[in-house]
Amino acid sequence: MPTAQDSAQSAPQAPSKNIRQNVRKKRTAVSCDRCKTRKTKCVEPVPGPCQYCASINAPCKTDLNRRKKRPYYHVSEEEYRCMTEILRHYLPDLQFNLPSLKALCQRLESLSGSSAAGIPEDHDTPETPAEEEEEEEEAEEAEDGGPTVAAKGNEESPTIQEIQALQEQLGCLMIDSRGNYRTYHNILSTAYTN
């Protein structure tokens, strides 16, 4: 059972614990190079050598230029959403997980010079809404005995090739998420190839 003496002893200890918890440990703004490589706390590097460097009689240096800087990647949520919508439009059957996207990137790299620039072979999607309408018209004309699909396809090939050539030379102008105009080169090259 607690006695009056025990409660008297516990009372002074309680405030000291609270004081210790409220006092934050000082954090070193920048550690010296030696402590950074050892991944240890650098104690008092500012007025002179830190405790570790002083204990081994080594110079205590901090070279911020030598340290590896992490790259800064900025893709806004709107840009990410738009890119995902574009991919879903041209590749609706593709699952958007890391392994399938990496496989698609490898395929694009291997097919960079061929005419099937990245669209899967089992995927038969028209490149533009106008081409979708033309394919429907071609199907109707083929049933009616009209011009053949091959003859009509040859007429349009130079137009698509001209568009591709212009796009490769000039790029395309788009508005980014901040409302600034940006020139993108070869962004739509997969849109006009089959």
C-alpha positions in Angstrom: 0.0 0.0 0.0 1.3 3.5 -0.8 2.2 5.5 2.2 2.3 9.3 2.6 6.0 9.2 2.2 5.8 7.4 -1.2 3.3 9.9 -2.5 5.5 12.8 -1.4 8.4 11.3 -3.2 6.4 10.7 -6.4 5.1 14.2 -6.6 8.4 16.0 -7.2 9.4 13.4 -9.8 6.3 13.9 -12.0 7.1 17.6 -12.9 10.7 16.8 -13.8 9.5 14.1 -16.3 7.2 16.6 -17.9 10.0 19.1 -18.1 12.3 16.6 -19.8 9.6 15.6 -22.3 8.9 19.3 -23.2 12.5 20.1 -23.8 13.4 19.1 -27.3 16.7 17.8 -28.3 18.6 20.3 -30.4 19.0 19.0 -33.9 22.1 19.8 -35.8 21.3 21.8 -39.0 24.2 20.2 -41.0 26.4 17.4 -40.0 30.1 17.2 -40.9 31.2 15.0 -43.8 32.7 12.4 -41.6 29.6 12.0 -39.4 27.4 12.0 -42.5 29.4 9.1 -44.0 29.2 7.2 -40.7 25.5 8.1 -40.3 26.0 9.2 -36.8 24.8 12.3 -34.9 27.2 15.2 -35.3 27.4 16.9 -31.9 28.4 20.6 -31.9 30.0 21.0 -35.3 29.4 24.8 -35.5 31.7 26.4 -32.9 34.6 24.0 -33.7 35.2 20.4 -34.5 32.4 18.0 -33.6 32.9 15.6 -30.8 33.8 12.6 -33.1 36.3 14.6 -35.2 37.9 16.0 -32.0 38.2 12.5 -30.5 40.1 11.2 -33.5 42.0 14.5 -34.1 40.7 14.8 -37.6 39.7 18.0 -39.4 35.9 18.6 -39.2 34.7 19.8 -42.7 31.4 20.3 -44.3 31.3 20.4 -48.1 27.8 21.0 -49.2 28.7 21.1 -52.9 30.1 17.5 -52.8 26.9 16.0 -51.4 24.7 14.1 -53.8 21.5 16.1 -54.6 18.3 14.3 -55.2 16.6 15.0 -58.5 13.4 17.0 -58.3 10.6 15.5 -60.3 7.5 17.7 -60.9 4.5 16.3 -62.5 1.3 18.0 -61.5 -1.8 16.0 -60.8 -3.5 17.5 -63.9 -0.6 16.5 -66.2 -0.6 13.0 -64.7 -4.3 12.7 -65.2 -4.1 13.9 -68.8 -1.3 11.5 -69.7 -3.2 8.6 -68.2 -6.3 9.5 -70.2 -4.3 9.6 -73.4 -2.8 6.2 -72.7 -6.2 4.8 -71.9 -7.5 6.1 -75.2 -4.8 4.6 -77.3 -4.3 1.5 -75.2 -7.6 0.6 -73.5 -6.7 -3.0 -72.8 -3.4 -2.2 -71.0 -3.2 -2.4 -67.3 -1.5 0.6 -65.8 0.8 -1.1 -63.3 4.6 -0.8 -63.2 5.5 -4.1 -64.9 3.1 -3.6 -67.9 4.3 0.0 -68.4 7.9 -1.1 -68.3 7.2 -3.8 -70.8 5.5 -1.2 -73.1 8.5 1.1 -72.8 10.8 -1.7 -73.8 8.6 -2.5 -76.7 8.6 1.1 -77.8 12.4 1.2 -77.7 12.7 -1.9 -79.7 10.1 -0.8 -82.3 11.3 2.8 -82.5 12.3 2.5 -86.2 9.4 0.3 -87.3 5.9 1.3 -88.4 4.2 -0.3 -85.4 5.4 2.3 -82.9 4.2 0.7 -79.7 0.6 0.0 -80.3 0.0 -3.7 -79.6 -0.6 -5.9 -82.7 -3.9 -7.2 -81.3 -5.1 -3.7 -80.8 -7.0 -2.3 -83.8 -8.0 1.2 -82.8 -8.3 4.0 -85.4 -5.9 6.8 -84.8 -8.3 9.7 -85.1 -12.1 10.1 -85.0 -12.0 11.0 -88.7 -10.3 7.8 -89.6 -12.9 5.9 -87.6 -15.7 7.4 -89.7 -13.7 6.7 -92.9 -13.3 3.0 -91.9 -17.1 2.8 -91.4 -17.6 4.4 -94.9 -15.1 2.0 -96.4 -16.9 -1.0 -94.9 -20.2 0.3 -96.4 -18.6 1.0 -99.8 -17.0 -2.5 -99.8 -20.5 -4.0 -99.3 -21.9 -1.8 -102.1 -19.1 -2.7 -104.5 -17.5 0.8 -104.3 -13.8 1.6 -104.3 -11.6 -1.0 -102.6 -10.0 -0.4 -99.2 -6.5 -0.7 -100.6 -7.1 2.0 -103.2 -8.5 4.4 -100.7 -5.7 3.7 -98.1 -3.1 4.6 -100.7 -4.8 8.0 -101.3 -4.6 8.9 -97.6 -1.1 7.6 -96.8 0.7 10.7 -98.1 -1.5 12.9 -95.9 -0.6 11.0 -92.8 3.1 10.9 -93.8 3.0 14.7 -94.4 1.5 15.2 -91.0 4.1 13.0 -89.4 6.9 14.8 -91.2 5.6 18.2 -90.1 5.1 17.1 -86.6 8.7 15.7 -86.4 10.1 18.9 -87.8 8.0 21.4 -85.9 6.6 19.6 -82.9 3.2 20.5 -81.6 2.1 23.4 -79.3 0.2 22.5 -76.2 -0.9 24.3 -73.1 0.5 22.9 -69.8 -1.3 22.9 -66.5 -0.2 26.4 -65.6 -1.6 27.8 -68.9 1.8 28.3 -70.6 2.3 27.3 -74.2 5.0 24.5 -74.6 6.4 23.0 -77.7 6.5 19.2 -77.6 8.5 17.2 -80.2 7.5 13.7 -81.3 4.7 13.5 -78.7 2.1 12.4 -81.2 4.3 10.2 -83.3 2.5 7.1 -82.0 -0.9 8.6 -82.7 -0.5 8.5 -86.5 1.2 5.2 -86.9 -0.4 1.8 -86.8 
